[in-house]
């Protein structure tokens, strides 16, 4: 059986081979940690974005959207704290010359203890069968308790070092835990130092005196500086939210794991403005709603978990991540943060203007508190692909690679295929496609055997294939084939739209969120 690492490598190769993701500027040997989305990838990505946008703006009458510029006045980033505090702690291995984030090295070390505990539980579960009491085992097994104590001791040191911004202690933890470089296998580490992640550029000509500006490292600030514009023009009453989808840029030194951590990426963020004192109620609401949004896709409820932050950002009084089980472990795909009034108060101070909200119900002005939900489009894309990818063994020794994509997200919904390229079958297939293409993204394929064509559509995750054969011309029926089960059924041509609509309808997905 292939390891998770091997499966992930195959998935990356699959993404390139079938037009999902390409290395950027590949003809020039690429650009590290930058990727382009191909013809299949852009459709999947757009479907993810639409599912998120509709879940925010259609299901919540008090949430609206904007599209703010990437360039912002440079003082924005001073006010937000990014100029002074947007840093990663970096450490180099002197032998491999590779650079790592010190906090990630320690987090990976801690995760290994969780894996060890998990393996002990799995072995015990097999040994004891139905009589296995996992909770009791975790409390009493000497080996598990030893692993847990080692993990907790290191974790406590780690949290304190982060809170104190103690770079020397971070390095000492790496030394004491004998963490080795994954490349060289040695423990020959440099000191830990901070590195600011923002890209800067110049706006204006040198003659005029160019202004140093930044590519935005997050989309949230574009919402904060516009919140009163939206509130007044939309006559919004607190609580209300503003959402946005857009590119952000971070000069990640340790960009890795394909599209999981990139230098140019896309975010789907929503800032929800509330009365001070109501923030924890809304923090809990958005935590649960966002988890429900993920689980509604049917990728597997057990693949999600909440992870509360060890160290809160300078602006937050509560923060949690929704983590998804990638082939390389549980990783963050979305963050929910209670940002307090930090951003708006800071912008008011730096801009010198009054940006308080007047609450007509209380007849007073105040600075709203903010709950943020922030999800990486690229990470969401990767989590969907990782859970969908399967190398399936079939009866008779055959196999197929299939993407079990949720139908609502699949790039192509249906492929229409004439059985042969003659006898009027292509014409009939085109007629069906021309009727369906206004409602569904369709593909047409007449090359190779019908079996090979099915395999091609399985590999890109197309939920349905429709085959037009000689009987179609007489009885007005086609064969519809289901991707996941590979079952085939004969249906009337006029029934196709109803069958496809029911299976692919995003409304069914959105309704799950309102239960």
Helices and strands as residue ranges (DSSP letters): H 4-17, E 21-23, G 26-28, E 35-37, H 39-57, E 63-65, H 75-79, H 82-85, E 87-92, E 99-101, H 102-128, G 129-131, H 134-140, H 142-164, H 167-176, E 193-196, E 200-203, E 211-214, H 220-224, H 227-233, E 240-249, G 258-260, E 264-274, H 279-295, G 301-303, E 304-308, E 318-326, E 329-340, H 342-351, E 357-359, E 364-366, E 369-376, H 377-388, E 389-393, G 395-397, E 399-403, E 414-418, H 425-436, E 442-444, H 450-460, E 464-468, H 472-475, E 477-482, E 488-492, G 493-495, H 496-504, H 506-513
